Amino acid sequence: MYCPQCRVTYREGFTECSDCQVPLVAGSIPKLLDLSEPNLQLVVVLDTNDPFAFALAKGTLEEADIPFSVLNGITTLMNDIGPSVQKWLQLQVALDREVEVRELLAAVLQPQSGDEQVS
């Protein structure tokens, strides 16, 4: 069990993160990309300001155990201020996983009125 926000691991029996007050997720913490790797080539696979599409895509990558990076992730904190402040978010993956990830995301994301795009 782990918290999807702060990534802290919990023992079985816990259902909510004591710090974030969000439901815990079963399984192990998904891997993040090691951005310090000098030869790492990243590609943007999702570019959106739709928090639902972003959460769906992020959850899909976590479930598939595919490492990813989030650009502009800190701006999601501003979403609590008001809907007009929502910022664009991007999901990046390693270049060698791009085709696989695009296929996964295409299966779960349906374009909606041009608000998000799988690039």
N, C-alpha and C positions, 0 to 999 in steps of 0.2 A: 504494500500500500504506500502511496506517496501523494503529496500535494502537487497538483498540476501548476500552481502558481509559484510557490517558493521552492519546490523540488525537494522537500524534506521527506525522508522515509519514516513510515510508522509501522508499528507491529500490528498483526491481525487483531481485530476487535475494535479498532478505532474507525470512525466513519467520517470525521471532519477535522480539518487542520486547525490546531489550536491558535495559530497566528492569523491565518487568512480567513477563517470561518467559511471555507469552501469544502464541498464533498471530496473525499479522497478517491483516488483512482487505483484499481487493482493492478498488480503487475510491478514491473521494475521501471525505474526512471528512464525515459527515452534519452538516447545519446544526442549531444549537441555537437555541432561541427567545431573542430579545433581551429579557430580563426588565426592562430599563431603559426600554423603550417605554411611555410613560405611558398610551396608549390600548389597550394589549394586554389583551384579555379572554381568560382561560384557563378551560378546563373540564377536569375530571378524567374521563379515559376508561378508566382502569384503576386499581383499588384492590385490592392483593393482598399477601399475605405469602408467596406461593409464588414462590421464586426462578426456577423453570423458566418459569412463566407470564409473569413479568416480563421475563425475557430473551427469550422468544419474541415478546412484544408489542413490546419495544424494537427487536429485530432487524427486525421487520416494518415499523416506522415508518422505521427507517434505510434499509432496502431501497427503500421507497417515496419516500425523500427528503422526508419530512415532518418539519419541525422540532417538537421536543417539549421538555418540561421534566420533570425528575424531582424529586418531593418526597420528603424523608426518605432520599435517596440515600446520605448518609453512614452511615446505620445499617446498610447492607449490610456494612460492615466488621466489625460485631459478629457477623455470622453465623458467622464463623470460630470464635468462642468456643464456641458450642454451638447445637443446633437450637432449644432453648427460648428463645433470645434473638432469634430472627428477628423483624424489625419489619415493619410495613406499609409498602409502597411505593406511590406513585401516579405515574402518567404523566399529564401535562397537555399539551393542544394548544390552539392558538388556536381561538376560538369558530367562526370561519368554516371550519375544517377538521373540526369535530366529526362531522358526518354521515359524511363520507368515512372518517374514522378508525374510527368505530364499525363500519362495514361491513367494513373490513379486519380488525379485531380479532375480530369475530364469526366470520369465516371461518377463523381460525386457533386461536381459544381455545374449548375445550369446557368448560363448567362442570363442576367436580369437587367433589363433596361439600361445596359451599358455602364452600370455602376462599378462592375469589376471585370477584370479580364485576366484570363490565363494567358500570359505572354509567352 
